[in-house]
């Protein structure tokens, strides 16, 4: 008792005009989909560029704020020291310049010591927190020039 299904096939002959219209509509729908995809991609690209530019602006703003904070810190330090010494601006500036020059000379001497040590022997470790230097000298005798300049 199998039931046979009968399919009724209708053959419809389209006119050229309806086929052209249907193709035109299909192309328009495809074009709209492509336009939407392109629009989404452009919007995402625009957002990405905006985010990158905002990050750059923020970094620039942040560095500017650091510079401003640093300069404010310096001016505050200047005024506190000025009150401490009770000097005029010109006298106080000369004191500051002298202190700065002395600190620069001190830094130069420290650099010189480090380079001399590097020329004389091999440095194993430098611990700046404790101001200690572990030195390896293969000959176990230091050059007299090196010893005198290290002190």
N, C-alpha and C positions, 0 to 999 in steps of 0.2 A: 504494500500500500504506500508506495512512495508518491509523494505529492510532487508533481512537477511544477516548477515555477516558470512562468512564462514572462519573459521580459519583452517589453514592447519597446522597440527602438524607433525613435522618430528621426527621421532624416530631415533636417531643416536646411534648406539652402539659403545662405545669407546673400544679401545683396552686397555689392562692393562698397556701397556707402556705409552700411552698418559695420562691416568689417574694418573699414578705415576709421570710423568713429571709435570703435572698441579699442583698436590699437593706439589711437591718439590718447584716449582716456588712460589706458594702461601706462603709456609713456609718461603722461603727466603725473600719475601716482608715483611712479618710480623716481621721477625728477623731484617731486616733493619730499620723498623719503631721503634722497641724496642731499637735498638742501637742508633738511632737518639735521642730518648727521654732520654736515659741514658747519652748520650753525652751532651745534653743540661743541664740536672740536674747536672752533674759533673762540667760543665763550670760555672753554676750559683753558685754552692757550692764553687768552686775555687775563683770566684769573691768575694763572701761574706767573705771568710777567708782572702783574700788579703785586703779587705776593713777594716776588723777588725784589722788585723796586722798593717795596715797603721795608723789607729786611735791610736793604742797603741804607735806606734813609734812617732806619732805627739805629744801625751800627754807627752811622755818621753822627747822629744826634747823641748817641751814647758816648762816643769818643769826645764830642764837643763838651758834653756835661762833665766828663772826667777831667778835661783840661780846665774847665771853669772851676771845678771843685778843687783841683790842684792849685790853681792861681789864688783862689780864695784862701786855701790853707796857707799858702806862702804869705799873703798879705796879713792874715791873722797872726802868723808867727812874727812877721815884721813888727806889727803894732805891739805885741806883747813884749818883744825884746826891747823895743823903743821905750816902752814904759819902764822896763826894768833898768835900763841904763840912763834914762832921762837925758838923752842927748838930742841935738838938733838933727834934722834929716841928713845934712851933709856929713856931719861927724859920724852918725850912725851908719850911713852907707859905706864910709871908709872902713869902719870896724867890720861890717859884713863882708866887704871885698877882701880884706886881710884874712878873715876866717876862711873864705872860699879859696883863696890862693893857697893857704896852708893845707887845706884838705886836698886840693889838687896835687900839691907836692907830695903829700903823704901817699896818695894813690899811685903816683908815678914810682915812688920808692918801692912800694909793695909789688908793682908789676916787674920792676927791675929785679927784685929778689927772686921772684918766681922764674923769670927767664934764666937767671944765673944758675939756679938749682937745676933747671931743665938741661942746661949745657953740661953740667958737671957729672950728674949721675941720673939714674932712672928713678922716677917717682912711682911708688907703688900706690899709695892712696893719699888723698888730701881730705882732711876732715875740717871743714871751715867752722863748724859749730864749736869744736874744741880747740881750734887753731893748732892742729897737729898735722905733721907731714911724715909719712912713712917713706923712708928713702932706701933704695937698694943700690949699693955701690959694689960692683963686682970685684974691684981691686982691694976693697976694704981700707983704702987710703984716699982721703979726699985731697984734691988739689988745694994747695995753700991759698991760691987766689980765690977759689970757690969758698973756702971756709971764711976768709976774711970778709968777703962781700956778703955772705949770708947773715952775719951778725948784725 
